[in-house]
């Protein structure tokens, strides 16, 4: 990290574009109709280096769905031949990944340092957590809830007016390193809270009656790695005993049907569930904090990308939560709110049936801790840019998402338990 401080902006600019090794890579979207098709994708996955974007792994592919994956330049001919020979319908979402990677930084804002309309690296976000706290002492306090594998502080911002026995909503961003729009939203939320408090009635009431615990980036090590080494990194950066592969998928590392389905026991897999539930310092810190504040936390929100989804439990099983009808109604209304601004369409429902089975997720875990309102948001887009959403879409994405979050928060406030 010190190298950056010495080299400054020029180094960051080149790290921005550490996209050389993505030259000529493509992202495909394949229509999968039956088990035969699924088998073919599995075959491709075992013979070439495929990076699944949606779903997260080959094991999660269902019939009658689409699969998005990234292919290295040297494997493109092979992949296209297999798809054509077996008459699978496909389209190329991204024809040269490097171009799209560099096009992310298209914001017109010429800010040095932190900007809410740009993607900020971790050093910038860390400094921002301090500054926004210092500038808004009666609305924000900052604490450290733990450290990452590489020793970085996990900052938590408590946003709200001081009061006794307040209920709280917990929201985290940055579980998966490459989902850059996620931390951008947590920062945007904090800004809007302090900017509109005392002016906008809904936000004012929410901040007077509730506390918001905001964790701007959970997987900090992974996030740093996407800025310095590999933009497409997903997992944490912990070492794995007996393997040269790094990292665990933090959203498969919670004690909710841990590693039973939609997760891998291979340390090299993108959906590796870890050596045990809460094996990661980051997930354990989050779980410990929530366990220590269960009496006050009434809702749990976790922000991911991409796909435009609002999901609620369960993902580790096809069973429905006890308050399924209520969660469905809340999700439906929140999605309607979100769409009211720019017409962005979200799909909503329980995780397992809406997308796929995936065990060990934080939303299921929080729900099973007794937090009745637990939601995962998958932000923009639906695959045109995927994880590489251009900065120019940050404001619109965050504005519309804020509407959904405010709806859910107001609903929770009216239905405290």
JOTAKA-V830828 format. One record per helix or strand of 3 or more residues. SS is the DSSP state (hx for helix, st for strand). FROM is the first residue (numbers start at 1). LEN is the number of residues. If there is no record, write none. Layout:
SS,FROM,LEN  SS,FROM,LEN
//
This chain:
hx,2,6  hx,9,8  hx,20,3  st,26,7  hx,35,13  st,50,5  hx,58,3  st,65,7  hx,73,13  st,90,5  hx,97,7  hx,122,14  st,140,8  st,153,7  st,167,7  hx,180,17  hx,201,9  st,210,6  hx,220,9  hx,250,3  hx,281,12  st,297,9  st,309,4  hx,324,19  st,347,4  hx,351,4  hx,362,7  st,373,7  hx,386,3  hx,391,24
//
